[in-house]
Amino acid sequence: MKKRLLSLLLAVGCLSVALTPALAAPQVGTADPDLVLPYSEEEDPLADGNHLRSGLSGSDSEIFNKVFGAKISYVSSYTGKTYYVPSDCTVYDGIDVSKWEGSINWSRVMGDGVDFAFIRVGYRGTSSGALYEDPWYDRYMQQANDIGMPVGVYVYSQALNQEEAVAEAKFALERVKNYNVQLPIVMDYEYYTGSGRLDTAKLSRRQKTQNVLAFCNTVLDAGYQPMLYANKSFMTDDVYAEEISEVAPVWLAHYTTNTSYSGSYDYWQYSESGRVDGISTDVDCNFYFTDGPLIPGNSVCGFKDVLSSKWYADAVSYVYNAGLMTGTSNTTFGPTESLTRPMMAQILYNFCGRPAVTYSKIYTDVPAGQWYTNAIIWAAQNEIMLGYGDGTFGVNNTISREQIATVLYNFSCQQKLDTSARTSLSAYSDASKVSGYAVTAMQWAVASKVMSGRSATILAPQSTTTRAECAQLFKTYLTGPGASLMKS
């Protein structure tokens, strides 16, 4: 990231050693990871340029082709140089800033063609290990938001363990709540002069990778897109970049016109000496490569497989925040997976507050101690959802649309809701496929708009339901005929 005396360091050719006295070697591992202190210039790693730039500069060649394939020339308006970028991507121009850019006229910045910006939210001190907020963060964020500049934020990390990495992520998440953050929340992971706390700790490559993943997963869990910023040598030698790329995009720092970094990355910080109208100092310049829009779909509720652009995103957010449905893992919701009978019982059990249940062997395939046991026993005892006539519940079976309608109808009756709504199913060509036991429930579900056809003429009563469809169904139910249940 941009440093105040970087030009001096580059001028004398010392990219990997400090020219000014370094901070005293830190007592690593002793800091309170959540401690936030008032801004300290002495602890600010961007204050004097004394950080390791190894891996940033270079004159590189054809390995770029192995990453993106064909490349084309692209002239940066902010450096005047020609860069080699992927031919099959849209290129967006951006900057990243901290307090060292001083007063910024964001309208002029946007007018100069800058498409996006990353703003430093804060940093972990290179000696103390405490967290510090960038004193210009709120001003920059408000001004950028006011003119509609798409922004992300970054934390300059010195995390020595997963606890500190999680604290850094939470530090950023707490401070983005009042702003429109459409781009990633970034862990800027880099060394400082050779004597900063990260340098001195001599962490293993595995530990540093685990720290990055801890940061990224915390951001994902909050529903934002995480990202790692690091220079070429750090990405190549200090972390397992392939593992990180499976969780979050990479922002590569490499000051050259044709990077040779062979890993995956979406953003490229190609220069620290750009000149942009509205900023009086040199500024870091970046490219964003994408085959989609500038503003990607952010993940919802930390689920990597649920982007805000998906039709079911609001429904997933609704059922997750209401405590009705969780993910198939910590980071996946499984929107296209079929809903199973135990899942359906569990959703209603969750909604009713998970009342105490005494186990009894009602069904031969429902043993004690399984994740679904209490939900199924409760549903059976309350005659909301029953098993089959052969003494089984069908714990491995998916649930059909007509079965869901029947369960919800039974539940509504049990809750003493008005279930008198009916409509004819004759408009659907497959109405005759509705099982006899499910006709009344399907008529009610369609009339109440809880369920609609797969098309104007296909009801598909025997078809399975995906988890995304179930989320939408429950949102419709609880904001429609079941809305009174949310108030009780």
Kinemage of the C-alpha trace (Angstrom):
@kinemage 1
@onewidth
@group {chain A} dominant
@subgroup {mainchain}
@vectorlist {calphas} color= white
{ca met a 1} P 0.000 0.000 0.000
{ca lys a 2} L 1.047 3.603 -0.480
{ca lys a 3} L 3.873 4.754 1.774
{ca arg a 4} L 5.071 8.302 2.376
{ca leu a 5} L 8.779 7.895 1.675
{ca leu a 6} L 8.562 5.042 -0.799
{ca ser a 7} L 10.057 7.126 -3.606
{ca leu a 8} L 13.195 7.633 -1.530
{ca leu a 9} L 13.507 3.912 -0.907
{ca leu a 10} L 13.132 3.098 -4.576
{ca ala a 11} L 15.556 5.786 -5.599
{ca val a 12} L 18.401 4.220 -3.689
{ca gly a 13} L 17.451 0.714 -4.710
{ca cys a 14} L 16.830 -0.710 -1.268
{ca leu a 15} L 13.618 -2.627 -1.616
{ca ser a 16} L 14.194 -5.273 1.001
{ca val a 17} L 16.007 -3.525 3.860
{ca ala a 18} L 15.132 -0.549 6.045
{ca leu a 19} L 17.023 2.768 5.685
{ca thr a 20} L 15.789 4.288 8.943
{ca pro a 21} L 16.109 2.865 12.438
{ca ala a 22} L 13.630 0.099 12.911
{ca leu a 23} L 11.224 -0.191 15.792
{ca ala a 24} L 12.417 -2.284 18.681
{ca ala a 25} L 11.759 -5.966 18.235
{ca pro a 26} L 8.219 -6.604 19.477
{ca gln a 27} L 7.235 -8.982 22.187
{ca val a 28} L 5.219 -11.124 19.843
{ca gly a 29} L 2.126 -12.967 20.932
{ca thr a 30} L 1.470 -10.805 24.032
{ca ala a 31} L -0.985 -8.256 22.646
{ca asp a 32} L -4.696 -8.266 23.326
{ca pro a 33} L -5.942 -9.028 19.797
{ca asp a 34} L -9.076 -6.883 20.288
{ca leu a 35} L -7.343 -3.861 21.834
{ca val a 36} L -8.076 -0.661 19.895
{ca leu a 37} L -6.004 2.432 20.658
{ca pro a 38} L -6.103 6.034 19.399
{ca tyr a 39} L -4.208 6.641 16.162
{ca ser a 40} L -0.439 6.410 16.495
{ca glu a 41} L 1.867 7.578 13.726
{ca glu a 42} L 4.737 5.686 15.339
{ca glu a 43} L 2.775 2.433 14.998
{ca asp a 44} L 1.443 3.240 11.508
{ca pro a 45} L 3.250 0.996 8.993
{ca leu a 46} L 2.476 3.467 6.206
{ca ala a 47} L 3.996 6.440 7.995
{ca asp a 48} L 7.572 6.324 6.801
{ca gly a 49} L 7.911 3.778 4.051
{ca asn a 50} L 9.892 1.359 6.178
{ca his a 51} L 8.279 -1.819 4.962
{ca leu a 52} L 9.508 -4.643 2.793
{ca arg a 53} L 8.807 -4.069 -0.892
{ca ser a 54} L 10.397 -7.337 -2.021
{ca gly a 55} L 8.352 -8.855 -4.786
{ca leu a 56} L 6.750 -5.569 -5.809
{ca ser a 57} L 9.044 -4.364 -8.552
{ca gly a 58} L 10.239 -6.256 -11.553
{ca ser a 59} L 10.431 -6.622 -15.299
{ca asp a 60} L 8.532 -9.763 -16.108
{ca ser a 61} L 7.392 -11.664 -19.132
{ca glu a 62} L 5.429 -14.500 -20.572
{ca ile a 63} L 4.227 -16.319 -17.468
{ca phe a 64} L 1.298 -13.897 -17.521
{ca asn a 65} L -0.045 -15.911 -20.446
{ca lys a 66} L -0.322 -18.992 -18.244
{ca val a 67} L -2.726 -17.156 -15.940
{ca phe a 68} L -5.102 -15.421 -18.282
{ca gly a 69} L -4.267 -16.619 -21.778
{ca ala a 70} L -4.095 -13.986 -24.475
{ca lys a 71} L -3.154 -10.465 -23.424
{ca ile a 72} L -3.533 -7.015 -24.878
{ca ser a 73} L -1.901 -3.694 -24.164
{ca tyr a 74} L -3.698 -1.234 -21.924
{ca val a 75} L -2.536 2.303 -21.224
{ca ser a 76} L -3.052 3.615 -17.710
{ca ser a 77} L -4.268 7.212 -17.634
{ca tyr a 78} L -2.624 7.621 -14.240
{ca thr a 79} L 0.927 6.488 -14.974
{ca gly a 80} L 1.072 6.971 -18.736
{ca lys a 81} L 2.557 3.481 -19.105
{ca thr a 82} L 1.375 0.526 -21.156
{ca tyr a 83} L 0.420 -2.621 -19.257
{ca tyr a 84} L -0.385 -6.101 -20.478
{ca val a 85} L -3.803 -7.240 -19.338
{ca pro a 86} L -6.088 -10.175 -20.196
{ca ser a 87} L -7.864 -9.836 -23.512
{ca asp a 88} L -11.022 -11.626 -22.373
{ca cys a 89} L -11.811 -9.431 -19.345
{ca thr a 90} L -13.224 -6.008 -18.679
{ca val a 91} L -10.614 -3.826 -16.964
{ca tyr a 92} L -11.711 -1.363 -14.273
{ca asp a 93} L -9.379 1.312 -12.892
{ca gly a 94} L -9.111 1.916 -9.170
{ca ile a 95} L -7.052 3.434 -6.373
{ca asp a 96} L -6.388 2.652 -2.723
{ca val a 97} L -5.897 5.340 -0.101
{ca ser a 98} L -5.087 5.993 3.549
{ca lys a 99} L -4.595 9.136 5.630
{ca trp a 100} L -1.335 9.789 3.782
{ca glu a 101} L -3.231 10.944 0.685
{ca gly a 102} L -4.640 13.828 2.745
{ca ser a 103} L -7.676 15.743 1.552
{ca ile a 104} L -9.333 14.113 -1.467
{ca asn a 105} L -11.819 15.681 -3.863
{ca trp a 106} L -13.774 12.541 -4.636
{ca ser a 107} L -15.900 14.147 -7.347
{ca arg a 108} L -12.767 15.056 -9.284
{ca val a 109} L -11.352 11.568 -8.691
{ca met a 110} L -14.465 9.996 -10.192
{ca gly a 111} L -14.443 12.565 -12.991
{ca asp a 112} L -10.902 11.470 -13.831
{ca gly a 113} L -12.178 7.988 -14.669
{ca val a 114} L -11.485 6.149 -11.412
{ca asp a 115} L -14.026 3.332 -11.143
{ca phe a 116} L -13.477 2.173 -7.555
{ca ala a 117} L -11.446 2.744 -4.396
{ca phe a 118} L -10.190 0.765 -1.421
{ca ile a 119} L -9.976 2.781 1.795
{ca arg a 120} L -7.849 1.809 4.763
{ca val a 121} L -10.044 1.242 7.796
{ca gly a 122} L -7.086 0.708 10.110
{ca tyr a 123} L -4.046 -1.361 10.973
{ca arg a 124} L -2.456 -3.550 13.615
{ca gly a 125} L 0.583 -1.852 15.075
{ca thr a 126} L 3.919 -3.231 13.932
{ca ser a 127} L 5.299 -3.203 17.482
{ca ser a 128} L 2.477 -3.039 20.031
{ca gly a 129} L 0.130 -5.383 18.206
{ca ala a 130} L -2.842 -3.167 19.076
{ca leu a 131} L -5.412 -2.124 16.494
{ca tyr a 132} L -5.637 1.473 15.293
{ca glu a 133} L -8.253 3.169 13.121
{ca asp a 134} L -7.164 5.297 10.181
{ca pro a 135} L -8.095 8.865 11.280
{ca trp a 136} L -9.343 9.729 7.778
{ca tyr a 137} L -11.413 6.569 7.312
{ca asp a 138} L -14.844 7.978 8.158
{ca arg a 139} L -14.266 11.134 6.144
{ca tyr a 140} L -13.175 9.194 3.060
{ca met a 141} L -15.992 6.672 3.349
{ca gln a 142} L -18.707 9.290 3.746
{ca gln a 143} L -17.384 11.406 0.881
{ca ala a 144} L -17.006 8.404 -1.432
{ca asn a 145} L -20.490 7.138 -0.549
{ca asp a 146} L -21.959 10.584 -1.112
{ca ile a 147} L -20.901 10.625 -4.772
{ca gly a 148} L -21.567 6.931 -5.408
{ca met a 149} L -17.972 5.759 -5.685
{ca pro a 150} L -17.877 1.951 -5.223
{ca val a 151} L -15.603 1.190 -2.279
{ca gly a 152} L -14.015 -1.644 -0.358
{ca val a 153} L -11.878 -1.412 2.772
{ca tyr a 154} L -8.588 -2.900 3.896
{ca val a 155} L -6.836 -3.627 7.175
{ca tyr a 156} L -3.042 -3.597 7.309
{ca ser a 157} L -2.497 -6.871 9.144
{ca gln a 158} L 0.265 -8.036 11.423
{ca ala a 159} L -1.716 -11.051 12.626
{ca leu a 160} L 0.396 -13.698 14.337
{ca asn a 161} L -2.426 -16.177 14.895
{ca gln a 162} L -6.007 -16.888 13.938
{ca glu a 163} L -7.364 -15.036 16.964
{ca glu a 164} L -5.684 -11.820 15.843
{ca ala a 165} L -6.833 -12.328 12.260
{ca val a 166} L -10.434 -12.781 13.397
{ca ala a 167} L -10.137 -9.650 15.552
{ca glu a 168} L -8.916 -7.678 12.536
{ca ala a 169} L -11.859 -8.878 10.469
{ca lys a 170} L -14.324 -7.950 13.221
{ca phe a 171} L -12.596 -4.570 13.583
{ca ala a 172} L -13.341 -3.874 9.918
{ca leu a 173} L -16.850 -5.337 9.996
{ca glu a 174} L -17.844 -3.137 12.923
{ca arg a 175} L -16.721 -0.041 11.008
{ca val a 176} L -18.399 -0.751 7.678
{ca lys a 177} L -21.895 -0.996 9.180
{ca asn a 178} L -22.762 2.638 8.496
{ca tyr a 179} L -21.478 2.690 4.923
{ca asn a 180} L -22.293 1.187 1.560
{ca val a 181} L -19.437 -1.270 1.004
{ca gln a 182} L -19.884 -3.018 -2.341
{ca leu a 183} L -16.351 -4.328 -2.845
{ca pro a 184} L -14.297 -6.732 -0.699
{ca ile a 185} L -13.080 -6.333 2.868
{ca val a 186} L -9.359 -6.943 2.521
{ca met a 187} L -6.622 -8.378 4.686
{ca asp a 188} L -3.444 -6.505 3.667
{ca tyr a 189} L -0.818 -8.995 4.811
{ca glu a 190} L 2.789 -7.864 4.506
{ca tyr a 191} L 6.063 -7.485 6.342
{ca tyr a 192} L 7.510 -4.308 7.828
{ca thr a 193} L 11.225 -3.467 7.588
{ca gly a 194} L 12.360 -6.920 8.649
{ca ser a 195} L 11.821 -6.027 12.322
{ca gly a 196} L 8.061 -5.692 12.651
{ca arg a 197} L 6.115 -8.145 14.782
{ca leu a 198} L 5.106 -10.279 11.767
{ca asp a 199} L 8.729 -10.365 10.546
{ca thr a 200} L 10.086 -11.260 13.960
{ca ala a 201} L 7.534 -13.986 14.645
{ca lys a 202} L 8.898 -16.157 11.826
{ca leu a 203} L 5.573 -17.874 11.313
{ca ser a 204} L 5.332 -20.959 9.178
{ca arg a 205} L 3.714 -20.808 5.776
{ca arg a 206} L 0.882 -22.963 7.155
{ca gln a 207} L 0.244 -20.620 10.084
{ca lys a 208} L 0.116 -17.546 7.851
{ca thr a 209} L -2.285 -19.347 5.526
{ca gln a 210} L -4.499 -20.266 8.475
{ca asn a 211} L -4.482 -16.647 9.606
{ca val a 212} L -5.657 -15.495 6.185
{ca leu a 213} L -8.384 -18.126 6.062
{ca ala a 214} L -9.575 -17.145 9.544
{ca phe a 215} L -9.906 -13.512 8.438
{ca cys a 216} L -11.669 -14.454 5.204
{ca asn a 217} L -14.108 -16.861 6.806
{ca thr a 218} L -15.070 -14.276 9.429
{ca val a 219} L -15.857 -11.781 6.684
{ca leu a 220} L -17.779 -14.403 4.731
{ca asp a 221} L -19.830 -15.292 7.789
{ca ala a 222} L -20.901 -11.648 8.027
{ca gly a 223} L -22.125 -11.633 4.430
{ca tyr a 224} L -19.290 -9.669 2.838
{ca gln a 225} L -16.721 -10.655 0.228
{ca pro a 226} L -13.226 -11.106 1.712
{ca met a 227} L -9.959 -10.676 -0.173
{ca leu a 228} L -6.220 -11.022 0.470
{ca tyr a 229} L -3.775 -8.290 -0.577
{ca ala a 230} L -0.129 -9.353 -0.783
{ca asn a 231} L 2.858 -8.848 -3.003
{ca lys a 232} L 4.191 -11.390 -5.452
{ca ser a 233} L 6.867 -12.878 -3.218
{ca phe a 234} L 4.511 -13.156 -0.236
{ca met a 235} L 1.915 -14.920 -2.371
{ca thr a 236} L 4.538 -17.232 -3.831
{ca asp a 237} L 6.612 -18.078 -0.764
{ca asp a 238} L 4.729 -17.168 2.417
{ca val a 239} L 1.192 -18.551 2.019
{ca tyr a 240} L -0.517 -21.384 0.186
{ca ala a 241} L -2.169 -19.196 -2.391
{ca glu a 242} L -4.182 -21.985 -4.007
{ca glu a 243} L -6.019 -22.694 -0.742
{ca ile a 244} L -6.793 -19.033 -0.205
{ca ser a 245} L -8.086 -18.605 -3.755
{ca glu a 246} L -10.719 -21.252 -3.045
{ca val a 247} L -12.201 -18.997 -0.367
{ca ala a 248} L -11.444 -15.458 -1.499
{ca pro a 249} L -10.070 -13.513 -4.457
{ca val a 250} L -6.510 -12.209 -4.417
{ca trp a 251} L -5.296 -8.648 -4.841
{ca leu a 252} L -1.771 -8.893 -6.212
{ca ala a 253} L 0.810 -6.167 -5.621
{ca his a 254} L 3.494 -6.229 -8.289
{ca tyr a 255} L 4.925 -3.040 -9.785
{ca thr a 256} L 5.656 -3.952 -13.366
{ca thr a 257} L 3.962 -3.645 -16.731
{ca asn a 258} L 3.676 -7.404 -17.293
{ca thr a 259} L 3.439 -9.459 -14.130
{ca ser a 260} L 4.906 -12.942 -13.994
{ca tyr a 261} L 2.856 -14.079 -11.001
{ca ser a 262} L 1.391 -17.441 -11.995
{ca gly a 263} L -1.348 -17.756 -9.367
{ca ser a 264} L -4.954 -16.651 -9.458
{ca tyr a 265} L -5.828 -12.997 -8.823
{ca asp a 266} L -8.640 -10.574 -9.624
{ca tyr a 267} L -7.052 -7.244 -8.676
{ca trp a 268} L -3.575 -6.034 -9.597
{ca gln a 269} L -1.876 -3.118 -7.864
{ca tyr a 270} L 0.512 -2.176 -10.641
{ca ser a 271} L 1.919 1.129 -9.411
{ca glu a 272} L 2.357 3.254 -6.286
{ca ser a 273} L 3.077 6.479 -8.163
{ca gly a 274} L -0.049 7.272 -10.124
{ca arg a 275} L -1.367 10.800 -10.455
{ca val a 276} L -5.124 11.275 -10.194
{ca asp a 277} L -7.058 14.513 -10.393
{ca gly a 278} L -8.427 15.396 -6.958
{ca ile a 279} L -5.458 13.909 -5.043
{ca ser a 280} L -2.364 16.034 -4.435
{ca thr a 281} L 0.017 13.122 -3.745
{ca asp a 282} L 1.089 10.033 -5.647
{ca val a 283} L -1.465 7.273 -5.236
{ca asp a 284} L -1.576 3.495 -5.597
{ca cys a 285} L -3.209 2.381 -8.849
{ca asn a 286} L -5.045 -0.876 -9.464
{ca phe a 287} L -6.747 -2.892 -12.175
{ca tyr a 288} L -9.741 -5.128 -11.569
{ca phe a 289} L -10.218 -7.921 -14.109
{ca thr a 290} L -13.655 -9.454 -14.505
{ca asp a 291} L -16.005 -10.940 -17.061
{ca gly a 292} L -18.919 -9.454 -15.125
{ca pro a 293} L -19.895 -6.112 -13.587
{ca leu a 294} L -17.659 -3.966 -11.406
{ca ile a 295} L -19.808 -4.613 -8.351
{ca pro a 296} L -20.035 -8.389 -7.860
{ca gly a 297} L -22.767 -10.127 -5.960
{ca asn a 298} L -21.742 -10.193 -2.320
{ca ser a 299} L -22.271 -13.420 -0.457
{ca val a 300} L -25.326 -13.561 1.776
{ca cys a 301} L -24.974 -14.530 5.451
{ca gly a 302} L -21.467 -15.823 4.759
{ca phe a 303} L -22.637 -18.459 2.259
{ca lys a 304} L -20.264 -18.580 -0.699
{ca asp a 305} L -22.951 -20.220 -2.828
{ca val a 306} L -25.580 -17.522 -2.195
{ca leu a 307} L -24.786 -14.237 -3.922
{ca ser a 308} L -26.914 -11.145 -3.440
{ca ser a 309} L -27.739 -11.180 -7.148
{ca lys a 310} L -29.554 -14.540 -6.938
{ca trp a 311} L -33.363 -14.653 -6.901
{ca tyr a 312} L -33.352 -16.537 -3.607
{ca ala a 313} L -30.851 -14.295 -1.769
{ca asp a 314} L -33.450 -12.346 0.229
{ca ala a 315} L -35.267 -15.543 1.163
{ca val a 316} L -32.078 -17.227 2.382
{ca ser a 317} L -31.226 -14.146 4.433
{ca tyr a 318} L -34.754 -14.159 5.877
{ca val a 319} L -34.821 -17.802 7.003
{ca tyr a 320} L -31.216 -17.696 8.228
{ca asn a 321} L -31.709 -14.575 10.338
{ca ala a 322} L -35.010 -15.952 11.656
{ca gly a 323} L -33.159 -19.059 12.841
{ca leu a 324} L -35.185 -21.387 10.624
{ca met a 325} L -32.479 -22.721 8.312
{ca thr a 326} L -28.732 -22.977 8.633
{ca gly a 327} L -26.170 -23.937 6.035
{ca thr a 328} L -25.055 -27.335 4.858
{ca ser a 329} L -21.652 -26.156 6.158
{ca asn a 330} L -20.279 -22.997 7.733
{ca thr a 331} L -19.805 -21.413 4.315
{ca thr a 332} L -22.401 -23.085 2.078
{ca phe a 333} L -26.197 -23.047 2.090
{ca gly a 334} L -26.708 -25.655 -0.620
{ca pro a 335} L -29.409 -23.735 -2.535
{ca thr a 336} L -29.729 -26.335 -5.297
{ca glu a 337} L -29.729 -29.353 -2.990
{ca ser a 338} L -33.046 -31.149 -2.526
{ca leu a 339} L -34.860 -30.573 0.747
{ca thr a 340} L -35.199 -33.755 2.808
{ca arg a 341} L -37.974 -34.792 5.170
{ca pro a 342} L -35.770 -34.358 8.275
{ca met a 343} L -34.839 -30.860 7.103
{ca met a 344} L -38.507 -29.900 6.858
{ca ala a 345} L -39.220 -31.185 10.367
{ca gln a 346} L -36.169 -29.332 11.684
{ca ile a 347} L -37.268 -26.004 10.167
{ca leu a 348} L -40.628 -26.105 11.935
{ca tyr a 349} L -39.014 -27.334 15.146
{ca asn a 350} L -36.574 -24.392 14.977
{ca phe a 351} L -39.460 -22.003 14.400
{ca cys a 352} L -41.253 -23.243 17.506
{ca gly a 353} L -38.203 -22.682 19.689
{ca arg a 354} L -36.957 -26.275 19.910
{ca pro a 355} L -39.160 -27.407 22.787
{ca ala a 356} L -37.959 -30.212 25.032
{ca val a 357} L -38.592 -33.711 23.691
{ca thr a 358} L -38.510 -37.085 25.394
{ca tyr a 359} L -37.244 -39.688 22.969
{ca ser a 360} L -39.347 -42.688 22.099
{ca lys a 361} L -38.785 -45.090 19.245
{ca ile a 362} L -41.746 -43.973 17.148
{ca tyr a 363} L -39.982 -44.797 13.868
{ca thr a 364} L -37.564 -47.598 13.174
{ca asp a 365} L -35.253 -45.306 11.177
{ca val a 366} L -35.079 -42.502 13.762
{ca pro a 367} L -32.526 -43.440 16.430
{ca ala a 368} L -31.728 -41.276 19.423
{ca gly a 369} L -29.000 -38.661 19.254
{ca gln a 370} L -29.174 -37.648 15.600
{ca trp a 371} L -29.391 -33.993 14.536
{ca tyr a 372} L -32.955 -34.552 13.385
{ca thr a 373} L -34.213 -36.836 16.178
{ca asn a 374} L -35.943 -34.278 18.418
{ca ala a 375} L -37.480 -32.454 15.465
{ca ile a 376} L -39.043 -35.609 14.021
{ca ile a 377} L -40.357 -36.859 17.377
{ca trp a 378} L -41.822 -33.406 18.118
{ca ala a 379} L -43.448 -33.174 14.663
{ca ala a 380} L -45.013 -36.614 15.076
{ca gln a 381} L -46.247 -36.007 18.614
{ca asn a 382} L -47.937 -32.790 17.468
{ca glu a 383} L -49.339 -34.481 14.332
{ca ile a 384} L -47.675 -31.882 12.122
{ca met a 385} L -45.574 -34.290 10.096
{ca leu a 386} L -46.024 -38.045 10.209
{ca gly a 387} L -44.102 -40.995 8.821
{ca tyr a 388} L -45.100 -43.771 6.478
{ca gly a 389} L -47.408 -46.676 7.199
{ca asp a 390} L -44.496 -49.102 7.402
{ca gly a 391} L -43.201 -47.612 10.640
{ca thr a 392} L -40.497 -45.463 9.067
{ca phe a 393} L -40.196 -41.705 8.754
{ca gly a 394} L -38.025 -41.689 5.651
{ca val a 395} L -34.964 -39.905 6.977
{ca asn a 396} L -33.119 -40.344 3.684
{ca asn a 397} L -36.016 -39.263 1.504
{ca thr a 398} L -36.574 -35.948 -0.187
{ca ile a 399} L -39.860 -34.143 0.336
{ca ser a 400} L -42.231 -33.373 -2.508
{ca arg a 401} L -44.098 -30.145 -3.135
{ca glu a 402} L -47.451 -31.636 -2.175
{ca gln a 403} L -45.935 -33.008 1.039
{ca ile a 404} L -44.621 -29.562 1.964
{ca ala a 405} L -48.036 -28.057 1.313
{ca thr a 406} L -49.609 -30.707 3.537
{ca val a 407} L -47.143 -30.152 6.359
{ca leu a 408} L -47.654 -26.381 6.286
{ca tyr a 409} L -51.420 -26.821 6.157
{ca asn a 410} L -51.310 -29.128 9.189
{ca phe a 411} L -49.026 -26.721 11.000
{ca ser a 412} L -51.335 -23.782 10.265
{ca cys a 413} L -54.305 -25.706 11.572
{ca gln a 414} L -52.381 -26.647 14.698
{ca gln a 415} L -51.534 -22.959 15.191
{ca lys a 416} L -55.244 -22.068 14.740
{ca leu a 417} L -54.646 -19.905 11.685
{ca asp a 418} L -57.342 -19.240 9.087
{ca thr a 419} L -56.939 -22.061 6.550
{ca ser a 420} L -60.228 -21.570 4.715
{ca ala a 421} L -58.726 -20.224 1.479
{ca arg a 422} L -59.252 -22.542 -1.504
{ca thr a 423} L -58.779 -22.341 -5.251
{ca ser a 424} L -59.366 -24.781 -8.071
{ca leu a 425} L -56.284 -26.531 -9.419
{ca ser a 426} L -57.925 -27.113 -12.792
{ca ala a 427} L -55.714 -24.539 -14.528
{ca tyr a 428} L -52.808 -26.933 -14.129
{ca ser a 429} L -52.568 -29.755 -16.644
{ca asp a 430} L -51.073 -32.067 -14.027
{ca ala a 431} L -53.671 -31.386 -11.323
{ca ser a 432} L -54.734 -35.020 -11.460
{ca lys a 433} L -51.281 -36.010 -10.152
{ca val a 434} L -52.005 -34.444 -6.764
{ca ser a 435} L -52.440 -37.261 -4.247
{ca gly a 436} L -55.837 -37.508 -2.615
{ca tyr a 437} L -54.509 -36.690 0.854
{ca ala a 438} L -52.878 -33.495 -0.464
{ca val a 439} L -55.700 -31.938 -2.521
{ca thr a 440} L -57.069 -29.684 0.223
{ca ala a 441} L -53.589 -28.602 1.287
{ca met a 442} L -52.549 -27.808 -2.295
{ca gln a 443} L -55.748 -25.835 -2.901
{ca trp a 444} L -55.021 -23.828 0.245
{ca ala a 445} L -51.326 -23.332 -0.575
{ca val a 446} L -52.044 -22.032 -4.082
{ca ala a 447} L -54.942 -19.849 -2.925
{ca ser a 448} L -52.768 -18.383 -0.157
{ca lys a 449} L -49.930 -17.799 -2.650
{ca val a 450} L -47.637 -19.877 -0.458
{ca met a 451} L -47.013 -22.072 -3.468
{ca ser a 452} L -47.362 -21.430 -7.176
{ca gly a 453} L -46.892 -23.624 -10.207
{ca arg a 454} L -43.547 -24.310 -11.805
{ca ser a 455} L -45.197 -22.599 -14.776
{ca ala a 456} L -48.658 -21.265 -15.592
{ca thr a 457} L -49.872 -24.779 -16.406
{ca ile a 458} L -47.547 -27.091 -14.431
{ca leu a 459} L -48.018 -27.558 -10.686
{ca ala a 460} L -45.481 -30.408 -10.315
{ca pro a 461} L -46.927 -31.784 -7.063
{ca gln a 462} L -44.636 -34.831 -7.043
{ca ser a 463} L -41.440 -32.901 -7.752
{ca thr a 464} L -38.806 -32.380 -5.102
{ca thr a 465} L -38.089 -28.956 -3.640
{ca thr a 466} L -34.672 -27.345 -3.449
{ca arg a 467} L -33.436 -25.651 -0.314
{ca ala a 468} L -33.605 -22.300 -2.106
{ca glu a 469} L -37.235 -22.917 -3.034
{ca cys a 470} L -37.971 -23.908 0.548
{ca ala a 471} L -36.417 -20.686 1.835
{ca gln a 472} L -38.622 -18.681 -0.522
{ca leu a 473} L -41.692 -20.702 0.457
{ca phe a 474} L -41.177 -20.057 4.165
{ca lys a 475} L -40.526 -16.364 3.614
{ca thr a 476} L -43.785 -16.148 1.640
{ca tyr a 477} L -45.664 -18.101 4.295
{ca leu a 478} L -44.366 -16.091 7.262
{ca thr a 479} L -44.976 -12.743 5.579
{ca gly a 480} L -48.368 -13.923 4.307
{ca pro a 481} L -50.813 -16.349 5.926
{ca gly a 482} L -48.429 -17.114 8.791
{ca ala a 483} L -47.434 -13.509 9.495
{ca ser a 484} L -49.256 -13.446 12.829
{ca leu a 485} L -46.969 -16.207 14.080
{ca met a 486} L -43.984 -13.888 13.785
{ca lys a 487} L -45.660 -11.398 16.107
{ca ser a 488} L -46.523 -13.871 18.822
